């Protein structure tokens, strides 16, 4: 994920959350999951690199 952020020139923080209570706050019941700026973007699979880039650029 950091590599994708670097590719599109976005600087930001990345947290790897393992606490099930915190994960559950987003309504996520399976992993992996991706949350960008508080919004759940993907659950249950790793999205394609192009989709990650689009989400990161949109959120920046």
C-alpha positions in Angstrom: 0.0 0.0 0.0 2.8 2.4 0.8 4.4 1.7 -2.6 1.1 2.5 -4.3 0.9 5.8 -2.3 4.4 6.6 -3.3 3.6 5.9 -7.0 0.8 8.5 -7.0 2.8 11.0 -4.9 0.6 10.8 -1.8 2.1 11.0 1.7 0.0 9.6 4.5 -0.3 7.3 7.4 -1.0 3.6 7.2 -2.2 1.6 10.2 -2.4 -2.2 10.4 -5.3 -2.8 12.8 -5.6 -6.2 14.5 -8.0 -5.4 17.3 -11.3 -7.1 16.5 -13.3 -4.5 18.4 -11.8 -1.7 16.3 -12.3 -3.6 13.1 -15.9 -4.3 14.1 -16.6 -0.5 14.4 -16.6 -0.4 10.7 -19.0 -3.2 10.3 -16.3 -5.4 8.8 -16.7 -9.1 9.5 -13.9 -10.5 7.3 -10.4 -9.6 6.5 -8.4 -8.2 4.8 -10.3 -4.9 4.8 -9.3 -1.5 3.6 -10.5 1.8 5.1 -9.5 5.1 3.6 -10.4 8.3 5.5 -13.0 6.4 7.6 -14.7 4.8 4.7 -14.7 1.0 4.0 -13.4 0.5 0.5 -12.7 -3.3 0.4 -13.5 -6.3 2.5 -12.5 -9.9 2.0 -9.9 -9.5 -0.7 -7.0 -7.3 -1.9 -8.2 -4.9 -4.6 -6.3 -4.6 -7.9 -3.5 -2.0 -7.8 -5.3 0.2 -10.3 -8.3 0.4 -8.0 -6.1 1.2 -5.0 -4.4 4.0 -7.0 -7.8 5.5 -7.9 -9.1 5.4 -4.3 -5.9 7.0 -3.0 -5.9 9.8 -5.5 -9.6 10.4 -4.9 -9.0 10.6 -1.1 -6.0 12.9 -1.4 
